Amino acid sequence: MTATRSGVRSPARRHDAEHAAELLPTPWPIALLCGVAGGFACLVAFPPYGLWALLPVSVALLVAGVMVRSAVLAVLVSLLWGLAFFVPLTVWANTYAGAMPWIALGVFESLSAVLFGLLARTVIVRRGLRASSCLVVAALWTGVELLRSHAPWGGLPWGTSAYALSESPLLNLGPWIGTAGLALVVGILGMLLLYGVLALTGRTRRGVRGVAGVWPLSLAVGLVLVTVVVPLPQNRAPEGRSSMTIAGIQGNMDPIAPAALSMPDGVYENHLDVTRDVITTAEDKGEQLELVVWPEDSTEYDPRQDPVRSAQLAQASADAGAPLLVGTQTLVGDRNRLNNSLLYTADSADGDVPYTYAKRHPVPFGEYIPARSFFRMLTDKVDLIGYDMLPGKEVGVMDLASITGDEDSAKVGVLICFEIAYDNLVQDTVRDGAEVIVVQSNTALFGDSDESIQQLAQAKVMAVVSGRSVVHVATVGESAIFSPEGRRLSSVGHWEQGALLAEVPLRTGITPAVAAGPWIGIGISAIGLIGLLGALGTRRRALPTARRRDRDRPRTRS
């Protein structure tokens, strides 16, 4: 005979318990679709597509996808979201590293989506959808994004929420709350969208239900509209000098052969020719150049080793009547190198330059190989990076007044390539006195991919967040100058030869985002962690899970 064990809920009682839950779980086919569609929506929110409004939608789809009974299914949904976003976003890595390293990068970055998905599910399962849980989930979105951007090996902030907002009114919040604050706003908007849609579709049983779901949706739209009129912080120019004339040289070159990964002949000559052209252009316009900027790797090798090239660069500086900043690689010993910016003046014909900046944040697996012996056992692709790049030690700020003797000259911040994406590097450059920031980049390594336009969007976002003009100069484009308000003052397209030339605004004010430094991100992450711990401390379940369903199932014996 069959008997039900004492103390175990009957099927009817289990049904009543599930009926009493605040939220209905997402059916597994819909959850899987949410994962794929959400990752794709996140991808097209970023340049070159620029559909930034889909970024909160992608967050909403991810959270909806992990609102399932099974934690294993939630992992799969999150992984699908991450793969649909990060693999195509980082396709530029395939250009120089090959398919396997590119896919490995995409899969590794996708693990951050899995982490967020599990944390968000934990909060939703125990706390349901309410104002506090929406804030906690949004804070967890920010915290995981910060973790991915800075760890391991310094992290990679590619795909950070803020960099999808270069054409969004939400960017007006940037100088107030920084990139971490922008990520929080995106997370909140996503949770409001999710709350509203679930209410309207009858998936909620408590709190906001039915047509009342219009209110969270209206609030999300209203928050975006309000940002259109958010003013920028007061940001004064240096006394007596509001701008400086800067030329950025995009010499262009033939495409790099993927098998060789070496700079083609003519790179140096191209940049020298364009420099001469822009000097003539400035003279015709009656403008006095104050700084000329070449991109990263524009001299092919360290020109200090070549008396002829040093003399040519010094002469170019003399002809321009302005210092000339070039980018080069400098070998250190037998296995290492530095990524250097060298400032040439008319007195540098002997190779003695008055200023050198070394890139402080080499890209792991792109410019150096951590744990090389271990990763060599997995792939011989690590040997494509023959010389590991060493990190520089000093913040890049050139005091041109002390270098040139002209008291009206500016303090110029220097960053190289991906460094513009790291907000901590931008912040300490500004705090060290930079009145304008130049970014030297070699985008030729990424071929026809969208890397260059994505990096340009990062430059614009950081110009607004930092309150500094950003002069972004690339070997093959895209190059542009952005004002502290995000206006494009001059630009040169991809695979074009030409020069940037503009009166670039100078600023000395410190935005709240820069003044706060890392504490905005730390504070938001703390909110997420405290909310998560609070959720873990409750036995309440707002969403039925597989474990509860299995526990409620009657156990039988014969």
MILO-837032 format. One line per field, with one value per residue (C-alpha): x, y, z; residue in three letters; residue number from 1. Coordinates in nm, 3 decimals, always signed. Layout:
REM MILO-837032
u	[X;...]
v	[Y;...]
w	[Z;...]
code	[ALA;...]
pos	[NUM;...]
***
This chain:
REM MILO-837032
u	[+0.000;+0.107;+0.121;+0.224;+0.492;+0.378;+0.476;+0.516;+0.293;+0.030;+0.010;-0.280;-0.080;+0.218;-0.007;-0.133;+0.227;+0.327;+0.008;+0.103;+0.442;+0.487;+0.630;+0.571;+0.889;+0.989;+0.921;+1.251;+1.208;+1.130;+1.424;+1.668;+1.526;+1.570;+1.936;+2.016;+1.797;+1.929;+2.292;+2.218;+2.032;+2.337;+2.563;+2.364;+2.346;+2.719;+2.890;+2.880;+2.507;+2.451;+2.102;+2.179;+1.815;+1.840;+2.099;+1.842;+1.628;+1.919;+1.949;+1.575;+1.591;+1.884;+1.711;+1.384;+1.582;+1.729;+1.388;+1.357;+1.318;+1.658;+1.990;+2.154;+1.916;+1.994;+2.365;+2.292;+2.073;+2.338;+2.609;+2.404;+2.356;+2.728;+2.830;+2.579;+2.729;+3.100;+3.200;+3.087;+3.184;+3.547;+3.576;+3.860;+4.081;+4.050;+4.233;+4.571;+4.534;+4.330;+4.000;+4.089;+4.219;+3.925;+3.669;+3.854;+3.834;+3.462;+3.392;+3.598;+3.422;+3.088;+3.157;+3.082;+2.729;+2.695;+2.808;+2.561;+2.281;+2.325;+2.348;+2.042;+1.845;+1.937;+1.793;+1.479;+1.401;+1.413;+1.301;+1.079;+1.039;+1.013;+1.196;+1.467;+1.539;+1.546;+1.809;+2.012;+2.008;+2.111;+2.394;+2.506;+2.510;+2.745;+2.961;+3.013;+3.093;+3.357;+3.504;+3.531;+3.687;+3.969;+4.033;+4.211;+4.542;+4.392;+4.071;+3.918;+3.642;+3.539;+3.160;+3.119;+2.769;+2.889;+3.058;+2.725;+2.597;+2.819;+2.513;+2.265;+2.127;+2.220;+2.579;+2.487;+2.496;+2.852;+3.051;+2.826;+2.823;+3.100;+3.098;+2.992;+2.695;+2.595;+2.600;+2.372;+2.128;+2.123;+2.054;+1.772;+1.613;+1.635;+1.468;+1.191;+1.124;+1.116;+0.885;+0.642;+0.630;+0.583;+0.300;+0.126;+0.153;+0.017;+0.344;+0.331;+0.085;+0.167;+0.270;+0.236;-0.002;-0.200;-0.234;-0.045;+0.262;+0.245;+0.391;+0.737;+0.757;+0.656;+0.911;+1.187;+1.095;+1.068;+1.413;+1.566;+1.382;+1.496;+1.861;+1.819;+1.814;+2.070;+2.337;+2.708;+2.917;+3.090;+3.429;+3.652;+3.928;+4.280;+4.316;+4.427;+4.419;+4.099;+4.230;+4.535;+4.582;+4.653;+4.713;+4.669;+4.840;+4.677;+4.940;+4.760;+4.934;+4.877;+4.689;+4.904;+4.960;+4.794;+5.069;+5.350;+5.194;+5.465;+5.419;+5.444;+5.703;+5.619;+5.442;+5.697;+5.722;+5.341;+5.316;+5.602;+5.436;+5.101;+5.280;+5.434;+5.092;+4.921;+5.198;+5.127;+4.752;+4.794;+5.015;+4.757;+4.489;+4.710;+4.707;+5.003;+5.033;+5.103;+5.126;+5.147;+5.051;+5.142;+4.973;+5.108;+5.375;+5.400;+5.782;+5.819;+6.111;+6.258;+6.381;+6.634;+6.837;+6.848;+7.024;+6.859;+6.507;+6.574;+6.699;+6.391;+6.152;+6.335;+6.313;+5.941;+5.897;+6.096;+5.891;+5.567;+5.686;+5.546;+5.652;+5.590;+5.466;+5.533;+5.466;+5.720;+5.827;+6.151;+6.323;+6.428;+6.672;+6.617;+6.249;+6.076;+5.969;+5.806;+5.529;+5.658;+5.543;+5.837;+5.817;+6.046;+6.133;+6.355;+6.644;+6.604;+6.807;+7.050;+6.765;+6.763;+6.390;+6.260;+5.964;+5.885;+5.569;+5.548;+5.211;+5.103;+4.844;+4.962;+4.680;+4.710;+4.738;+4.759;+5.081;+5.216;+5.145;+5.082;+5.191;+5.342;+5.474;+5.130;+4.937;+5.195;+5.081;+4.733;+4.828;+5.140;+4.960;+5.117;+5.444;+5.286;+5.372;+5.750;+5.835;+5.632;+5.543;+5.647;+5.413;+5.518;+5.532;+5.443;+5.119;+5.142;+5.116;+5.343;+5.395;+5.464;+5.527;+5.835;+5.945;+5.909;+5.956;+5.624;+5.423;+5.100;+5.149;+4.917;+4.953;+4.873;+4.771;+4.895;+4.729;+4.803;+4.538;+4.317;+4.415;+4.135;+3.885;+4.016;+3.849;+4.107;+4.385;+4.187;+4.104;+4.460;+4.574;+4.320;+4.399;+4.768;+4.682;+4.603;+4.403;+4.355;+4.413;+4.574;+4.532;+4.773;+4.647;+4.751;+4.425;+4.594;+4.623;+4.245;+4.195;+3.843;+3.679;+3.470;+3.740;+3.836;+3.484;+3.425;+3.743;+3.644;+3.315;+3.516;+3.717;+3.401;+3.248;+3.564;+3.588;+3.247;+3.304;+3.647;+3.557;+3.858;+3.893;+4.024;+4.243;+4.228;+4.485;+4.507;+4.738;+4.456;+4.157;+3.916;+4.066;+3.877;+3.893;+3.614;+3.536;+3.458;+3.089;+3.133;+3.123;+3.331;+3.567;+3.762;+3.781;+3.944;+3.776;+3.895;+4.174;+4.204;+4.513;+4.471;+4.508;+4.299;+4.328;+4.132;+4.135;+4.098;+3.929;+4.134;+3.975;+4.090;+3.770;+3.735;+3.405;+3.228;+3.298;+3.673;+3.671;+3.498;+3.744;+3.669;+3.427;+3.118;+3.178;+3.273;+2.960;+2.730;+2.896;+2.852;+2.478;+2.464;+2.664;+2.459;+2.136;+2.263;+2.358;+2.018;+1.848;+2.059;+1.951;+1.581;+1.391;+1.119;+1.068;+0.902;+0.974;+0.928;+1.250;+1.331;+1.457;+1.132;+0.927;+1.123;+1.094;+0.719;+0.677;+0.513;+0.752;+0.604;+0.685;+0.530]
v	[+0.000;+0.364;+0.628;+0.994;+1.074;+1.288;+1.654;+1.657;+1.887;+1.735;+1.829;+2.059;+2.238;+2.265;+2.421;+2.669;+2.757;+2.820;+3.016;+3.235;+3.322;+3.683;+3.601;+3.335;+3.166;+3.223;+2.913;+2.759;+2.818;+3.185;+3.207;+3.076;+3.320;+3.604;+3.510;+3.517;+3.819;+4.011;+3.959;+4.068;+4.376;+4.468;+4.426;+4.662;+4.918;+4.981;+5.143;+5.111;+5.039;+5.291;+5.177;+5.279;+5.255;+4.876;+4.857;+4.869;+4.629;+4.384;+4.401;+4.341;+4.039;+3.890;+3.922;+3.786;+3.494;+3.394;+3.407;+3.031;+2.738;+2.587;+2.751;+2.538;+2.679;+3.030;+2.964;+2.854;+3.158;+3.395;+3.225;+3.257;+3.627;+3.674;+3.483;+3.669;+3.997;+3.954;+3.722;+3.954;+4.266;+4.154;+4.019;+4.267;+4.030;+3.777;+4.016;+3.981;+3.688;+3.437;+3.261;+3.061;+3.349;+3.562;+3.299;+3.238;+3.611;+3.618;+3.312;+3.446;+3.782;+3.597;+3.451;+3.795;+3.766;+3.426;+3.575;+3.861;+3.627;+3.405;+3.700;+3.869;+3.544;+3.502;+3.843;+3.807;+3.456;+3.572;+3.934;+3.949;+4.263;+4.579;+4.909;+4.781;+4.462;+4.654;+4.886;+4.593;+4.413;+4.735;+4.778;+4.418;+4.491;+4.780;+4.583;+4.292;+4.535;+4.703;+4.366;+4.266;+4.601;+4.571;+4.199;+3.975;+4.124;+4.473;+4.368;+4.480;+4.747;+4.680;+4.663;+4.878;+5.030;+5.390;+5.336;+5.257;+5.603;+5.828;+5.951;+5.927;+6.208;+5.987;+6.095;+6.431;+6.246;+6.128;+6.415;+6.392;+6.016;+5.867;+5.548;+5.342;+5.570;+5.542;+5.163;+5.191;+5.410;+5.157;+4.878;+5.073;+5.149;+4.782;+4.673;+4.930;+4.798;+4.441;+4.531;+4.709;+4.436;+4.156;+4.349;+4.421;+4.057;+3.919;+3.764;+3.940;+3.855;+4.122;+4.485;+4.655;+4.448;+4.473;+4.814;+4.964;+4.829;+5.141;+5.336;+5.171;+5.206;+5.572;+5.633;+5.482;+5.706;+6.007;+5.950;+5.948;+6.265;+6.446;+6.383;+6.592;+6.907;+6.804;+7.078;+7.005;+7.099;+7.436;+7.391;+7.696;+7.749;+7.838;+8.208;+8.397;+8.100;+7.922;+7.701;+7.577;+7.489;+7.118;+6.914;+6.537;+6.346;+6.038;+5.926;+5.604;+5.294;+4.976;+4.704;+4.495;+4.135;+3.919;+3.656;+3.908;+4.158;+4.408;+4.766;+4.810;+5.034;+5.400;+5.459;+5.711;+5.886;+5.912;+6.086;+6.318;+6.416;+6.490;+6.692;+6.913;+6.954;+7.058;+7.309;+7.468;+7.460;+7.629;+7.898;+7.963;+8.005;+8.230;+7.984;+7.914;+7.547;+7.473;+7.094;+6.830;+6.473;+6.154;+5.825;+5.517;+5.321;+5.597;+5.599;+5.221;+5.203;+5.426;+5.734;+5.813;+5.528;+5.697;+6.037;+6.105;+6.055;+6.249;+6.538;+6.519;+6.520;+6.812;+7.001;+6.927;+7.068;+7.378;+7.425;+7.390;+7.620;+7.364;+7.045;+6.716;+6.412;+6.078;+5.715;+5.433;+5.102;+5.085;+4.753;+4.677;+4.389;+4.076;+4.003;+4.325;+4.659;+4.988;+5.163;+5.519;+5.866;+6.095;+6.472;+6.625;+6.992;+7.195;+7.115;+6.736;+6.669;+6.458;+6.237;+6.399;+6.450;+6.657;+6.431;+6.058;+5.877;+5.497;+5.325;+5.228;+4.964;+4.712;+4.489;+4.127;+3.878;+4.170;+4.342;+4.094;+3.733;+3.667;+3.320;+3.264;+2.913;+2.795;+2.943;+2.816;+2.464;+2.560;+2.741;+2.851;+3.178;+3.331;+3.355;+3.606;+3.847;+3.807;+4.093;+4.147;+4.511;+4.652;+4.900;+5.260;+5.403;+5.772;+5.951;+6.115;+6.493;+6.719;+7.065;+7.241;+7.571;+7.431;+7.244;+7.525;+7.824;+7.968;+8.053;+8.041;+7.674;+7.408;+7.094;+6.805;+6.460;+6.161;+5.820;+5.542;+5.338;+5.127;+5.340;+5.582;+5.310;+5.286;+5.556;+5.534;+5.624;+5.917;+6.037;+6.047;+6.221;+6.497;+6.513;+6.558;+6.880;+6.788;+7.063;+6.857;+6.487;+6.336;+5.968;+5.796;+5.474;+5.223;+5.091;+4.933;+4.609;+4.568;+4.594;+4.671;+4.578;+4.815;+4.851;+5.201;+5.345;+5.174;+5.326;+5.665;+5.639;+5.570;+5.886;+6.094;+5.948;+6.009;+6.366;+6.440;+6.242;+6.397;+6.750;+6.760;+6.787;+6.461;+6.454;+6.096;+6.028;+5.689;+5.555;+5.462;+5.615;+5.693;+6.007;+6.295;+6.584;+6.611;+6.909;+6.866;+6.879;+6.596;+6.810;+6.676;+6.957;+6.776;+6.423;+6.196;+5.875;+5.515;+5.431;+5.795;+6.013;+6.353;+6.570;+6.697;+7.071;+7.268;+7.527;+7.282;+7.408;+7.389;+7.326;+7.317;+7.224;+6.886;+6.712;+6.538;+6.205;+6.269;+6.412;+6.101;+5.871;+5.503;+5.571;+5.597;+5.246;+5.117;+5.266;+5.122;+4.781;+4.793;+4.850;+4.544;+4.330;+4.435;+4.369;+4.028;+3.931;+4.047;+3.829;+3.528;+3.576;+3.522;+3.194;+3.369;+3.275;+3.514;+3.284;+2.904;+2.715;+2.359;+2.282;+2.392;+2.212;+1.891;+1.930;+1.975;+1.660;+1.379;+1.101;+0.749;+0.410;+0.068]
w	[+0.000;-0.042;+0.229;+0.244;+0.500;+0.791;+0.770;+0.388;+0.190;-0.031;-0.402;-0.321;-0.053;-0.288;-0.550;-0.291;-0.196;-0.555;-0.614;-0.316;-0.470;-0.578;-0.921;-1.180;-1.304;-1.665;-1.882;-1.992;-2.368;-2.304;-2.064;-2.325;-2.579;-2.328;-2.289;-2.660;-2.740;-2.439;-2.537;-2.893;-2.767;-2.558;-2.861;-3.082;-2.800;-2.860;-3.158;-3.451;-3.412;-3.134;-3.027;-2.670;-2.555;-2.591;-2.314;-2.029;-2.234;-2.243;-1.863;-1.826;-2.058;-1.868;-1.532;-1.679;-1.819;-1.481;-1.307;-1.350;-1.109;-1.180;-1.096;-1.365;-1.626;-1.496;-1.556;-1.913;-1.981;-1.845;-2.047;-2.365;-2.292;-2.238;-2.550;-2.768;-2.645;-2.580;-2.864;-3.146;-2.948;-2.926;-3.281;-3.334;-3.132;-3.413;-3.646;-3.479;-3.237;-3.436;-3.373;-3.063;-2.848;-2.964;-2.864;-2.537;-2.459;-2.536;-2.322;-2.031;-2.039;-2.053;-1.709;-1.565;-1.705;-1.536;-1.205;-1.232;-1.338;-1.034;-0.795;-0.946;-0.931;-0.564;-0.480;-0.693;-0.564;-0.202;-0.223;-0.528;-0.734;-0.528;-0.513;-0.280;-0.475;-0.805;-0.655;-0.523;-0.858;-1.037;-0.784;-0.845;-1.220;-1.146;-0.905;-1.144;-1.423;-1.205;-1.114;-1.480;-1.566;-1.311;-1.254;-1.325;-1.444;-1.444;-1.619;-1.948;-1.945;-2.306;-2.307;-1.995;-1.983;-1.998;-2.334;-2.500;-2.396;-2.607;-2.801;-2.514;-2.296;-2.001;-2.064;-1.907;-1.574;-1.640;-1.480;-1.173;-1.110;-1.327;-1.528;-1.225;-1.165;-1.530;-1.498;-1.194;-1.389;-1.673;-1.423;-1.259;-1.595;-1.687;-1.364;-1.407;-1.758;-1.627;-1.339;-1.570;-1.833;-1.578;-1.415;-1.745;-1.854;-1.527;-1.409;-1.070;-0.794;-0.538;-0.541;-0.878;-1.091;-1.414;-1.575;-1.282;-1.461;-1.674;-1.384;-1.375;-1.753;-1.735;-1.460;-1.676;-1.970;-1.741;-1.594;-1.942;-2.042;-1.728;-1.815;-2.131;-1.916;-1.652;-1.650;-1.658;-1.351;-1.351;-1.514;-1.551;-1.804;-1.684;-1.615;-1.924;-2.164;-2.257;-2.537;-2.727;-3.093;-3.135;-3.450;-3.450;-3.730;-3.887;-4.136;-4.236;-4.375;-4.568;-4.376;-4.144;-4.253;-3.982;-4.004;-3.951;-3.710;-3.802;-3.908;-4.288;-4.446;-4.484;-4.152;-4.031;-4.369;-4.394;-4.059;-4.141;-4.470;-4.305;-4.038;-4.304;-4.466;-4.144;-4.069;-4.405;-4.338;-4.001;-4.154;-4.427;-4.160;-3.951;-3.662;-3.435;-3.347;-2.980;-2.990;-3.264;-3.173;-3.358;-3.268;-3.093;-3.289;-3.548;-3.568;-3.636;-3.388;-3.119;-3.312;-3.041;-3.187;-3.527;-3.553;-3.891;-3.762;-3.443;-3.656;-3.879;-3.583;-3.423;-3.750;-3.777;-3.426;-3.524;-3.842;-3.645;-3.370;-3.128;-2.946;-3.129;-2.934;-3.105;-3.011;-3.018;-2.868;-2.668;-2.605;-2.247;-2.221;-2.426;-2.358;-2.256;-2.398;-2.305;-2.496;-2.492;-2.582;-2.664;-2.678;-2.940;-2.950;-3.180;-2.942;-2.962;-3.276;-3.073;-2.944;-2.601;-2.544;-2.250;-2.169;-2.188;-2.082;-2.059;-2.085;-1.735;-1.816;-2.075;-2.199;-2.076;-2.363;-2.605;-2.493;-2.242;-2.146;-1.776;-1.664;-2.008;-1.938;-1.826;-2.117;-2.365;-2.269;-2.392;-2.713;-2.898;-2.984;-2.672;-2.864;-3.102;-2.819;-2.834;-2.600;-2.283;-2.225;-1.888;-1.712;-1.671;-1.321;-1.357;-1.439;-1.781;-1.748;-1.956;-1.814;-2.142;-1.965;-1.791;-2.104;-2.356;-2.124;-2.239;-1.929;-2.130;-2.224;-2.088;-1.881;-2.117;-1.996;-2.196;-2.229;-2.475;-2.658;-2.426;-2.125;-2.213;-2.115;-1.757;-1.553;-1.274;-1.519;-1.655;-1.305;-1.175;-1.494;-1.429;-1.058;-1.145;-1.327;-1.688;-1.859;-2.175;-2.252;-2.561;-2.646;-2.886;-3.044;-3.309;-3.453;-3.756;-3.557;-3.569;-3.943;-4.062;-3.732;-3.521;-3.255;-3.368;-3.347;-3.012;-2.874;-3.009;-2.818;-2.503;-2.567;-2.595;-2.279;-2.080;-2.212;-2.060;-1.739;-1.675;-1.786;-2.019;-2.394;-2.540;-2.851;-2.977;-3.252;-3.427;-3.697;-3.938;-3.761;-3.643;-3.491;-3.333;-3.088;-2.830;-2.609;-2.236;-2.336;-2.587;-2.903;-3.192;-3.297;-3.569;-3.708;-3.966;-4.080;-4.084;-4.331;-4.434;-4.434;-4.276;-3.969;-3.682;-3.626;-3.370;-3.096;-2.808;-2.488;-2.168;-1.828;-1.466;-1.281;-1.114;-1.184;-0.894;-1.066;-1.069;-0.717;-0.585;-0.758;-0.694;-0.409;-0.628;-0.757;-0.413;-0.257;-0.524;-0.497;-0.119;-0.165;-0.388;-0.144;+0.160;-0.029;-0.140;+0.215;+0.335;+0.074;+0.172;+0.534;+0.468;+0.426;+0.230;-0.135;-0.378;-0.673;-0.655;-0.724;-0.825;-0.474;-0.314;-0.574;-0.511;-0.135;-0.163;-0.376;-0.167;-0.080;-0.091;+0.044;-0.011]
code	[MET;THR;ALA;THR;ARG;SER;GLY;VAL;ARG;SER;PRO;ALA;ARG;ARG;HIS;ASP;ALA;GLU;HIS;ALA;ALA;GLU;LEU;LEU;PRO;THR;PRO;TRP;PRO;ILE;ALA;LEU;LEU;CYS;GLY;VAL;ALA;GLY;GLY;PHE;ALA;CYS;LEU;VAL;ALA;PHE;PRO;PRO;TYR;GLY;LEU;TRP;ALA;LEU;LEU;PRO;VAL;SER;VAL;ALA;LEU;LEU;VAL;ALA;GLY;VAL;MET;VAL;ARG;SER;ALA;VAL;LEU;ALA;VAL;LEU;VAL;SER;LEU;LEU;TRP;GLY;LEU;ALA;PHE;PHE;VAL;PRO;LEU;THR;VAL;TRP;ALA;ASN;THR;TYR;ALA;GLY;ALA;MET;PRO;TRP;ILE;ALA;LEU;GLY;VAL;PHE;GLU;SER;LEU;SER;ALA;VAL;LEU;PHE;GLY;LEU;LEU;ALA;ARG;THR;VAL;ILE;VAL;ARG;ARG;GLY;LEU;ARG;ALA;SER;SER;CYS;LEU;VAL;VAL;ALA;ALA;LEU;TRP;THR;GLY;VAL;GLU;LEU;LEU;ARG;SER;HIS;ALA;PRO;TRP;GLY;GLY;LEU;PRO;TRP;GLY;THR;SER;ALA;TYR;ALA;LEU;SER;GLU;SER;PRO;LEU;LEU;ASN;LEU;GLY;PRO;TRP;ILE;GLY;THR;ALA;GLY;LEU;ALA;LEU;VAL;VAL;GLY;ILE;LEU;GLY;MET;LEU;LEU;LEU;TYR;GLY;VAL;LEU;ALA;LEU;THR;GLY;ARG;THR;ARG;ARG;GLY;VAL;ARG;GLY;VAL;ALA;GLY;VAL;TRP;PRO;LEU;SER;LEU;ALA;VAL;GLY;LEU;VAL;LEU;VAL;THR;VAL;VAL;VAL;PRO;LEU;PRO;GLN;ASN;ARG;ALA;PRO;GLU;GLY;ARG;SER;SER;MET;THR;ILE;ALA;GLY;ILE;GLN;GLY;ASN;MET;ASP;PRO;ILE;ALA;PRO;ALA;ALA;LEU;SER;MET;PRO;ASP;GLY;VAL;TYR;GLU;ASN;HIS;LEU;ASP;VAL;THR;ARG;ASP;VAL;ILE;THR;THR;ALA;GLU;ASP;LYS;GLY;GLU;GLN;LEU;GLU;LEU;VAL;VAL;TRP;PRO;GLU;ASP;SER;THR;GLU;TYR;ASP;PRO;ARG;GLN;ASP;PRO;VAL;ARG;SER;ALA;GLN;LEU;ALA;GLN;ALA;SER;ALA;ASP;ALA;GLY;ALA;PRO;LEU;LEU;VAL;GLY;THR;GLN;THR;LEU;VAL;GLY;ASP;ARG;ASN;ARG;LEU;ASN;ASN;SER;LEU;LEU;TYR;THR;ALA;ASP;SER;ALA;ASP;GLY;ASP;VAL;PRO;TYR;THR;TYR;ALA;LYS;ARG;HIS;PRO;VAL;PRO;PHE;GLY;GLU;TYR;ILE;PRO;ALA;ARG;SER;PHE;PHE;ARG;MET;LEU;THR;ASP;LYS;VAL;ASP;LEU;ILE;GLY;TYR;ASP;MET;LEU;PRO;GLY;LYS;GLU;VAL;GLY;VAL;MET;ASP;LEU;ALA;SER;ILE;THR;GLY;ASP;GLU;ASP;SER;ALA;LYS;VAL;GLY;VAL;LEU;ILE;CYS;PHE;GLU;ILE;ALA;TYR;ASP;ASN;LEU;VAL;GLN;ASP;THR;VAL;ARG;ASP;GLY;ALA;GLU;VAL;ILE;VAL;VAL;GLN;SER;ASN;THR;ALA;LEU;PHE;GLY;ASP;SER;ASP;GLU;SER;ILE;GLN;GLN;LEU;ALA;GLN;ALA;LYS;VAL;MET;ALA;VAL;VAL;SER;GLY;ARG;SER;VAL;VAL;HIS;VAL;ALA;THR;VAL;GLY;GLU;SER;ALA;ILE;PHE;SER;PRO;GLU;GLY;ARG;ARG;LEU;SER;SER;VAL;GLY;HIS;TRP;GLU;GLN;GLY;ALA;LEU;LEU;ALA;GLU;VAL;PRO;LEU;ARG;THR;GLY;ILE;THR;PRO;ALA;VAL;ALA;ALA;GLY;PRO;TRP;ILE;GLY;ILE;GLY;ILE;SER;ALA;ILE;GLY;LEU;ILE;GLY;LEU;LEU;GLY;ALA;LEU;GLY;THR;ARG;ARG;ARG;ALA;LEU;PRO;THR;ALA;ARG;ARG;ARG;ASP;ARG;ASP;ARG;PRO;ARG;THR;ARG;SER]
pos	[1;2;3;4;5;6;7;8;9;10;11;12;13;14;15;16;17;18;19;20;21;22;23;24;25;26;27;28;29;30;31;32;33;34;35;36;37;38;39;40;41;42;43;44;45;46;47;48;49;50;51;52;53;54;55;56;57;58;59;60;61;62;63;64;65;66;67;68;69;70;71;72;73;74;75;76;77;78;79;80;81;82;83;84;85;86;87;88;89;90;91;92;93;94;95;96;97;98;99;100;101;102;103;104;105;106;107;108;109;110;111;112;113;114;115;116;117;118;119;120;121;122;123;124;125;126;127;128;129;130;131;132;133;134;135;136;137;138;139;140;141;142;143;144;145;146;147;148;149;150;151;152;153;154;155;156;157;158;159;160;161;162;163;164;165;166;167;168;169;170;171;172;173;174;175;176;177;178;179;180;181;182;183;184;185;186;187;188;189;190;191;192;193;194;195;196;197;198;199;200;201;202;203;204;205;206;207;208;209;210;211;212;213;214;215;216;217;218;219;220;221;222;223;224;225;226;227;228;229;230;231;232;233;234;235;236;237;238;239;240;241;242;243;244;245;246;247;248;249;250;251;252;253;254;255;256;257;258;259;260;261;262;263;264;265;266;267;268;269;270;271;272;273;274;275;276;277;278;279;280;281;282;283;284;285;286;287;288;289;290;291;292;293;294;295;296;297;298;299;300;301;302;303;304;305;306;307;308;309;310;311;312;313;314;315;316;317;318;319;320;321;322;323;324;325;326;327;328;329;330;331;332;333;334;335;336;337;338;339;340;341;342;343;344;345;346;347;348;349;350;351;352;353;354;355;356;357;358;359;360;361;362;363;364;365;366;367;368;369;370;371;372;373;374;375;376;377;378;379;380;381;382;383;384;385;386;387;388;389;390;391;392;393;394;395;396;397;398;399;400;401;402;403;404;405;406;407;408;409;410;411;412;413;414;415;416;417;418;419;420;421;422;423;424;425;426;427;428;429;430;431;432;433;434;435;436;437;438;439;440;441;442;443;444;445;446;447;448;449;450;451;452;453;454;455;456;457;458;459;460;461;462;463;464;465;466;467;468;469;470;471;472;473;474;475;476;477;478;479;480;481;482;483;484;485;486;487;488;489;490;491;492;493;494;495;496;497;498;499;500;501;502;503;504;505;506;507;508;509;510;511;512;513;514;515;516;517;518;519;520;521;522;523;524;525;526;527;528;529;530;531;532;533;534;535;536;537;538;539;540;541;542;543;544;545;546;547;548;549;550;551;552;553;554;555;556;557;558]
***
